[in-house]
């Protein structure tokens, strides 16, 4: 694990997570271990802890309660 750079480690986590999603418990354990190492190296990322960006609400044009025709 120490000889892998961050990109290789992230790729390995992805591969093991994919195997774990198919039901392999050993793969899930390995993915957890690798992911913990990755988080230790790079810290929390915005995608893991940040709020999702939402567009500001546009002001709604008020409609009259009656329909003009």
trRosetta pair geometry for C-beta under 8 A, 3 or more apart (Angstrom, degrees):
i j d omega theta_ij theta_ji phi_ij phi_ji
1 4 6.0 -55 -158 23 38 112
1 9 7.1 65 -158 -110 79 111
1 34 7.1 -156 -120 -113 117 76
1 37 5.6 -82 179 -151 135 170
4 8 4.2 -131 -163 93 98 120
4 9 4.7 127 121 -60 126 83
4 12 6.8 -34 -152 -7 163 140
5 8 5.2 91 52 13 69 103
5 9 7.0 -133 99 -7 33 94
6 9 5.6 -57 -146 38 31 113
6 10 6.2 32 156 -20 66 105
6 38 7.0 106 -148 -137 76 85
6 41 5.9 -166 -101 124 100 141
6 42 6.0 89 -140 -56 133 120
7 10 5.7 -52 -146 36 31 110
7 11 6.4 32 153 -18 64 105
8 11 5.6 -54 -149 37 32 113
8 12 6.3 34 152 -21 65 105
9 12 5.6 -52 -147 35 32 112
9 13 6.5 36 152 -21 64 102
9 34 6.3 -174 -169 -174 84 99
9 37 6.5 -114 -161 103 136 111
9 38 5.1 172 132 -87 120 98
9 41 7.2 84 72 26 162 154
10 13 5.6 -49 -149 32 33 113
10 14 6.6 37 151 -21 63 103
10 38 6.0 111 -80 -133 68 141
11 14 5.6 -52 -152 33 34 114
11 15 6.5 32 152 -18 66 104
12 15 5.7 -52 -147 36 34 111
12 16 6.2 25 158 -11 67 108
12 34 5.5 -124 109 -159 108 154
13 16 6.1 -61 -145 43 28 104
13 17 5.9 31 156 -23 66 110
13 31 5.8 97 -152 -151 64 78
13 34 4.7 -163 -84 114 81 118
13 35 5.0 105 -136 -76 128 77
13 38 5.8 -44 -44 -18 146 151
14 17 5.8 -55 -143 36 26 112
14 18 6.4 30 155 -22 62 105
15 18 5.8 -55 -154 32 29 112
15 19 6.7 26 151 -14 63 104
16 19 5.6 -51 -149 38 37 112
16 20 6.2 39 151 -22 67 105
16 27 5.1 -172 -165 -172 76 84
16 28 7.8 163 155 -83 94 21
16 30 4.9 -120 -151 99 144 104
16 31 3.7 -175 115 -75 111 88
16 34 6.2 117 35 27 148 141
17 20 5.5 -54 -146 37 32 113
17 21 6.5 39 152 -27 64 100
17 27 8.0 -179 -76 148 13 102
17 31 4.7 126 -69 -146 63 146
17 35 7.7 75 -66 -60 113 125
18 21 5.8 -49 -151 26 31 113
18 22 7.3 28 150 -16 58 102
19 22 5.9 -60 -164 31 38 111
19 24 5.0 -33 151 43 91 138
19 27 3.7 -121 107 -155 112 159
19 31 7.7 -179 57 -48 92 122
20 23 7.8 162 -178 18 38 8
20 24 5.7 -97 -101 67 42 82
20 25 7.7 71 -135 -109 84 18
20 27 4.3 -153 -67 107 72 99
20 28 3.7 115 -139 -76 125 71
20 31 5.1 -85 -20 7 142 144
22 27 7.9 26 50 56 91 153
24 27 3.7 53 101 12 118 117
24 28 6.7 169 96 -17 64 81
25 28 5.4 -51 -152 31 37 115
25 29 6.6 38 151 -20 66 101
26 29 5.7 -51 -152 33 35 112
26 30 6.5 32 151 -15 66 105
27 30 5.7 -54 -146 39 34 110
27 31 6.1 36 154 -21 67 107
28 31 5.6 -53 -143 37 30 112
28 32 6.4 35 154 -22 63 104
29 32 5.7 -52 -151 32 30 113
29 33 6.6 29 152 -18 63 105
30 33 5.7 -55 -151 36 33 112
30 34 6.3 27 154 -14 67 108
31 34 5.8 -57 -143 42 31 107
31 35 5.9 32 157 -21 66 111
32 35 5.8 -57 -141 39 26 111
32 36 6.4 30 157 -22 62 105
33 36 5.9 -54 -152 31 28 111
33 37 6.8 26 151 -16 61 105
34 37 5.7 -55 -153 36 35 112
34 38 6.3 35 150 -20 67 105
35 38 5.5 -51 -146 36 35 113
35 39 6.3 35 155 -18 66 104
36 39 5.8 -53 -146 38 30 109
36 40 6.3 34 152 -23 63 106
37 40 5.6 -54 -149 34 31 114
37 41 6.4 29 154 -19 65 106
38 41 5.8 -56 -149 35 31 110
38 42 6.3 -17 171 20 68 107
39 42 7.0 -74 -130 56 24 77
39 43 7.0 47 -176 -128 59 11
39 44 7.1 24 -152 -77 95 52
42 45 6.8 14 124 -63 118 96
44 48 5.4 -128 -162 76 82 122
44 49 4.7 19 170 -8 132 136
45 48 4.9 89 58 5 78 103
45 49 7.3 146 73 14 40 88
46 49 6.9 -88 -138 57 27 75
46 50 4.0 9 -171 -16 74 138
47 50 6.7 -22 -71 35 18 105
57 60 8.0 -34 162 -34 106 88
64 67 7.7 173 85 -76 98 28
64 68 7.0 66 53 -29 137 99
